[in-house]
Amino acid sequence: MQQHDAQSECVLVPASFRILHIDDDPLMRDVVELSLSRDPAFIVLSFDNARDALAAAPDWEPELIICGAAPLAELRADPATAKVPAIVLSSQPADVDTLKALGAVAVAVAPIDPEKFADTARRHLISIKLNQAGYDFSQRLRRDAAALAALRPRLTDSATPQELQSFAHKLAGAAGIFNFPAVSSRASALETAIIDMRAGHGAAEAVAANLDALLDCIAEAA
């Protein structure tokens, strides 16, 4: 079974991200900035119009744009921002396909949840960076799910618990790095169940139940 090194994958993810934010509503600018400030890796530059944002873009070199549908069209017409991925905030996302064709990696319906929006932005940014590097973590999750499913009928084999414990430990770390918290939590729970069983404090049924829960979680995430 192929093993993965989460530490080697981590080097693909930069320590900080530059985000260009455009909104002509001062309140919305404050809400988005407050939400993004929950993630210390985000460096945000905000403007109330596309003209000023375009003037700053060549030096700022943003890695993500957060804006409305109207500014996005202007940004796509300028070489400095034409290919920068964008999250579009819209109260009426009527034409999601058109917005995504313009480079929107996601369309967020306003009002946003300030407690969750930073996580949404980070997940898309990491996906963008990894795709640029030729890596898609969701593909790894699907491979891991297949390997885990192959181990499922072998839980009674003497060598399987140790192999499965190592696999769950590495998956928990990698999923945490790449912002798949539910998968990370389920993998950690599986690792704990295996440790308990190997120490004589838990049952194989608990390991099987946690393995099934992890497989279900991966299926939803990937």
C-alpha positions, 0 to 999 in steps of 0.5 A: 500500500502506498504511504504518503508523507504529509510533511513533504506535501506541506511545502507546496502550500505557502505560508501566506496568501495575498487577497484583493478585495473589492466592495463598494459597501463599507459594511460588507468590506468590514464584514469580509475583512473581519472574517478573513482576519480569522486566518493569520495567513491572509494578507488583505488589500481592500478597495471600494472600486475596481479602478483603484484595485486594478491600479494596485494589482501589478505591484500587489500580485494577488493570489485571490480576488474577492468581489462582486459580479460587476467588478469581476468583468472589469478585472477580467479585461485587465492583463494584471488580473485576467487570470487571478482566481476569484470568489464572487459575492452575490445576493442573487447568484443567478448565473453561476456557470457564467461567473465561473467561466470568468474565473470565479472558483466559487460563488458565495451567497451574501450575507456570508457567515463571518465565522466560516468564510475564511475557511472557505477562502483558504480551502479554495486557495489551497486547492488553487495552489495545489492544482497549479503544482499539479497536485489535487488532494481530493484525488489523494483522498479517493486513493486513500479511500480505496486503500482503506476499503481494501483493508476493511475485510482484513481487520482480523489479520494480525498485521492489519491493525498496525498498518491501519493505525499508521495509515490513519495517523498520516491521513489525519495529519495531511487532511489537517494541513489541507483543510479537510478538518472532518476527514482529519477528525475521523482519521484521528478517531480511527487511530485512537480506536486502533490504539485502544484495541491493540492495548486491550481496551477496545473492540474490533467492532469499534475500529470497524465502525470508525473505519466506516465513518472515515470512508463515509466522510471521505466520500462526502469530502472528495 
